[in-house]
Amino acid sequence: MEEENPQRNAALLGEIAAKTGGTYYANLWDALGTSAPQSLVDQLKDRSRTESVPVAPNPEWEEEWLRWMLIGLSGLLCLEWLIRRLAKLA
């Protein structure tokens, strides 16, 4: 489609900007006047706030913990079998 008509479609760009809550400027300097850079900066949202995550998940630690849990559970089952075998209950 772009190869057939390489011209800018201002109507479509304006429609997309309106639907997404933005503003379409066909010519930035004419739309904003002489203070264009500062006016454009004033329209940006403040994103300087930082949020910290108290504890990030650590997949390596979880894998190590699960490995030791499996070893411990297997050891308990083997110990239970050994006790029953020595007590002639199994």
N, C-alpha and C positions, 0 to 999 in steps of 0.2 A: 504494500500500500504506500509506503514512504517512497519507494522507487518510482511509482507512478506519479505522485504529487509531492515533491519535496518542499513545498511552501508551508510556512507556519500557519496552523489553523487556530487563529486567535479565539474564535468562538468556542471551540472545543476546549482549549486551554483555560479559558475563563470559566466554563461550566465545571471542569474538573476542580479548579481552585475553589469555586463557590460551594461545591458539594463536600469538599474536605475541610472547609473552614479557613481556607487561605485566601490570598489575594493575588490576582494575575496582573502583572505589569507588562504591557506591550513594549514600552520603552521606559526603562527604570528612571532615567534622568529627567524626562519630561513629567513623569507621574509624581515624583517626589520633590522636584525643584532643586534649588542649589544645595540644600542640606541633605541630599540623598543618603550618604553613608550613615549619618547620625540618625536619621529618621528610620532607616531600615534596622539599625541596631535597637532602637526603642521598641520595635515590634516583636523582638525575640523574647521568649519566656526566660525567666531567671532559672537557670539549672545549676546554680553554684552550691545548692544544699547537698550534703553528703549523708548517706544513710549507711550505717554499719550493721552487718549481720553478726549477731552474738557468737554463734558457732557454726562454721561452715561444715557440711558433711565431708567426711574423710573416708573414701571407699577403701583405701589401703588398710586403715585401722579396722574397719568393719570386717574385711576379709580375714585379717589376722585373728580378730576376736572370734569369728565363726569357726576358724580352724581349731583354736584351742578348745572351744565348746564341743566340737566333734570329737577331739582327742579325749577330753574329759568324760564325755558320755560313753564313748567306747570303752574307756578304762573302767568305768563303774560297772558296765555290763559284764566285762571280762572278770572283774573282781567278784561280782555276784555269782557268776557261773562257777568260778574256782571255789568259793566258799561252799556252795551247794554240792559240788563234786567231792570236796574233802569231807563234808559231813554226811556223805553217802545219801543225799536227798535227791540226787539227779542221776 
